[in-house]
Amino acid sequence: MPYRGRFAPSPSGHLHFGSLVAATASYLSARQAGGDWLLRIEDLDPPRTVPGSAEQIVTTLEALGFEWNGSILYQSTRVEAYQAALTRLLDLGLVYPCSCSRSELLSAQGASKPGGTLRYPGFCRHGPRQRFPVEPMAIRLRVEPIPIPVEDQIQGIRIFDVAGKVGDFVIRRRDRLYAYQLAVTVDDAAQGITHVVRGIDLWDSTPRQMILQ
């Protein structure tokens, strides 16, 4: 299968050095393999999007000599595709609505820090914990206790326990915005991406996307 890579920054500000390193590694890997390199702007989260930053990122990449294949894909134009994927998961019984708030989960797990990853304990797996929720509900993917092996050219092979470490994770948020994990998986499939070069901060996201795949 021909190599097909991509660079997918979020327009939450200027293109920082870490993202530029990932872009360079991804670009050179694709070109060395004689494959395609695509550019995707992950502008699916309006609260985090900084006006003008998408244009600034594109301008910076052009000024540095990056050349991508085809048109730029903007996630904000892909809502129907994400909804179709969510509908399919609903039809298959692989997802469920969740009324839990982050503060409730922090309290239940005795955690006090506002950041970090919380393991979801499955409160709403058999129906919303709040019988008549006041706030809109998130949609979570059912994660089964199956080890997920991930092979990386630098990190090697690592086995992830997504069920034990993360639990059922959100694929559509309470504010009805589609979560990163669902959107990136749908777009990678639609664009025929064969190889992903990403920062180590996204290492733990890889097995979640593999489950969705």
C-alpha positions in Angstrom: 0.0 0.0 0.0 1.5 3.4 -1.0 2.6 5.6 1.9 0.1 8.3 2.8 0.8 10.6 5.7 -0.7 13.7 7.2 -0.1 16.7 9.5 -3.2 17.8 11.4 -2.6 20.8 13.6 -5.3 22.5 15.8 -5.8 26.2 15.1 -5.5 27.1 18.8 -2.6 29.6 18.2 0.6 30.0 16.4 2.4 26.9 15.1 4.7 26.0 18.0 8.1 24.3 17.8 6.8 20.9 18.9 4.2 20.8 16.1 6.8 22.0 13.6 9.0 19.1 14.6 6.2 16.6 14.1 5.3 18.3 10.7 8.9 18.0 9.5 9.3 14.3 10.6 5.9 13.5 9.0 6.7 15.4 5.8 10.2 13.8 5.3 8.9 10.3 6.1 6.3 10.7 3.4 8.6 12.1 0.8 11.3 9.5 1.5 8.8 6.8 0.9 7.6 8.5 -2.3 4.1 8.9 -0.9 1.6 11.6 -0.3 1.5 14.1 2.6 -1.8 15.7 3.4 -2.7 18.8 5.5 -5.7 18.7 7.8 -6.8 21.6 10.0 -8.6 20.2 13.1 -10.9 23.1 13.8 -13.7 21.1 15.3 -13.5 22.8 18.8 -14.7 26.5 18.4 -14.0 27.4 22.1 -10.3 26.5 21.5 -10.0 28.0 18.0 -8.2 31.3 17.8 -9.4 33.4 14.9 -6.8 33.7 12.1 -4.6 30.9 13.5 -5.5 28.4 10.8 -4.5 30.9 8.1 -1.3 31.7 10.0 -0.4 28.0 10.3 -0.9 27.5 6.5 1.2 30.6 5.7 4.0 29.4 8.0 4.1 26.0 6.4 4.2 27.5 2.9 7.0 29.9 3.9 9.0 27.0 5.2 8.7 25.1 2.0 6.2 22.4 2.9 4.1 21.2 0.0 1.0 19.0 0.6 -0.9 16.9 -1.8 -4.5 17.8 -2.6 -6.7 20.4 -0.9 -6.6 21.2 2.9 -9.2 19.3 4.8 -11.0 21.3 7.5 -12.7 19.2 10.2 -15.4 21.9 10.6 -16.8 20.8 7.1 -17.0 17.1 8.2 -19.8 17.2 10.8 -22.1 15.0 8.7 -19.4 12.3 8.4 -18.9 12.2 12.2 -22.6 12.0 12.7 -22.8 9.1 10.3 -20.1 7.3 12.2 -21.8 8.0 15.5 -25.2 6.8 14.2 -23.5 3.5 13.0 -22.0 3.0 16.5 -25.4 3.7 18.1 -27.1 1.2 15.8 -24.5 -1.4 16.7 -25.0 -0.8 20.4 -21.4 0.1 21.0 -22.0 3.5 22.6 -24.3 5.0 25.2 -25.4 8.4 26.7 -23.6 9.5 29.9 -24.9 12.1 32.3 -21.8 12.3 34.5 -20.0 15.6 34.8 -16.3 15.9 35.3 -16.8 17.2 38.8 -18.8 14.1 39.7 -16.1 11.8 38.4 -13.4 13.8 40.3 -15.4 13.4 43.5 -16.1 9.7 42.9 -12.4 9.0 42.5 -11.2 11.2 45.2 -9.2 13.3 42.8 -8.7 17.0 43.2 -6.5 18.1 40.3 -8.5 19.7 37.4 -6.3 18.2 34.6 -5.2 14.7 33.6 -7.0 11.6 32.5 -9.8 10.1 34.7 -10.7 6.5 34.3 -14.5 6.3 33.7 -16.0 3.8 36.2 -19.0 3.0 34.0 -21.7 4.7 36.0 -24.0 5.1 33.0 -23.2 1.9 31.1 -26.7 0.5 31.8 -28.6 3.8 31.6 -27.9 7.4 32.6 -27.0 7.8 36.2 -29.3 10.8 36.4 -32.7 9.5 35.5 -33.8 13.0 34.4 -30.6 14.8 33.5 -30.8 18.6 33.4 -27.7 19.1 31.2 -27.1 17.5 27.8 -25.4 14.1 27.9 -22.1 13.0 26.4 -21.8 9.8 24.3 -19.3 7.2 25.4 -17.8 4.2 23.5 -18.0 0.9 25.3 -14.4 -0.4 25.8 -14.0 -4.1 26.4 -11.1 -5.4 28.6 -9.0 -6.5 25.6 -5.2 -5.7 25.5 -4.5 -3.3 22.6 -0.9 -3.7 21.1 0.6 -0.7 19.4 3.7 -0.9 17.3 5.7 2.2 16.8 9.0 2.6 14.8 10.6 4.5 17.7 8.8 3.4 20.8 8.6 -0.3 19.8 5.6 -2.5 20.8 3.6 -1.6 23.8 0.4 -3.2 25.1 -2.3 -0.8 26.3 -5.0 -1.5 28.8 -7.5 1.1 27.7 -10.4 -0.4 29.7 -8.3 -0.5 32.9 -6.6 2.9 32.5 -9.2 5.0 30.7 -12.5 3.1 30.6 -15.4 4.0 28.3 -14.3 7.2 26.6 -16.3 10.2 25.2 -16.7 10.4 21.4 -19.3 13.2 21.5 -19.1 15.8 24.3 -21.9 17.2 26.4 -21.8 20.4 24.3 -22.6 18.2 21.3 -19.2 18.7 19.7 -17.5 15.6 18.4 -14.5 14.5 20.3 -11.0 14.4 18.8 -10.8 10.6 19.0 -13.8 10.0 16.8 -13.1 12.8 14.3 -9.4 11.9 13.7 -10.3 8.2 13.2 -13.0 9.0 10.7 -10.8 11.4 8.8 -7.8 9.1 8.7 -10.0 6.4 7.2 -11.6 8.7 4.7 -8.2 10.1 3.6 -6.6 6.6 3.4 -3.9 7.5 5.9 -1.4 4.6 6.2 1.2 6.2 8.6 1.0 8.7 11.4 3.9 10.6 12.8 2.8 12.3 16.0 4.2 13.8 19.2 4.7 11.5 22.2 2.0 13.4 24.0 -0.5 11.7 21.7 0.9 8.2 22.3 -1.9 7.2 24.7 -4.5 8.3 22.1 -3.3 5.8 19.6 -5.0 2.7 21.1 -8.3 4.5 21.5 -8.3 5.3 17.8 -7.4 1.7 17.0 -10.4 0.5 19.0 -12.6 2.9 17.0 -11.0 1.7 13.8 
